[in-house]
Amino acid sequence: MSSKELLYIEDFLGHEDYFMNHLCETRECLDNERLDKFLHKLEKTNQDLIQKFYGLL
């Protein structure tokens, strides 16, 4: 794997970490049950995609 490809992977993982942190913080602040369930589903889907990505590596 080239250094440029490794930078792309590092960039992707950094964005995913940022996204997941803000998703969790947002869920903690919500009072709306429907929106909380939607964000929980989005979080689960994102975690599944990350696991698939790691499986490809």
C-alpha positions in Angstrom: 0.0 0.0 0.0 1.4 3.4 -0.9 1.8 6.3 1.5 -0.9 8.2 -0.4 -3.3 5.3 0.2 -2.4 5.2 3.8 -3.2 8.9 4.1 -6.6 8.4 2.6 -7.3 5.7 5.1 -6.1 7.8 8.0 -8.3 10.7 6.7 -11.3 8.5 6.4 -10.9 7.1 9.9 -10.4 10.6 11.3 -13.6 11.8 9.7 -15.5 8.7 11.0 -14.2 9.4 14.5 -15.3 13.0 14.3 -18.7 12.0 13.0 -19.3 9.3 15.7 -18.3 11.6 18.5 -20.7 14.3 17.4 -23.4 11.8 16.7 -23.1 10.5 20.3 -23.0 14.0 21.8 -26.1 15.0 19.8 -28.0 11.9 20.9 -27.3 12.7 24.6 -28.8 16.2 24.2 -32.1 15.1 22.5 -35.5 15.0 24.1 -37.2 13.8 20.9 -37.6 10.0 21.0 -38.1 9.6 17.3 -35.0 11.6 16.4 -33.0 9.7 19.0 -34.1 6.4 17.5 -33.1 7.6 14.0 -29.7 8.7 15.2 -29.2 5.4 17.0 -30.0 3.6 13.8 -27.6 5.9 11.9 -24.9 5.2 14.5 -25.4 1.4 14.1 -25.3 1.6 10.3 -22.1 3.6 10.5 -20.5 1.2 12.9 -21.3 -1.7 10.5 -19.7 0.2 7.6 -16.6 0.8 9.6 -16.4 -2.9 10.5 -16.7 -3.8 6.8 -14.0 -1.3 5.9 -11.6 -2.9 8.5 -12.5 -6.3 7.0 -11.3 -5.1 3.6 -7.9 -4.1 5.1 
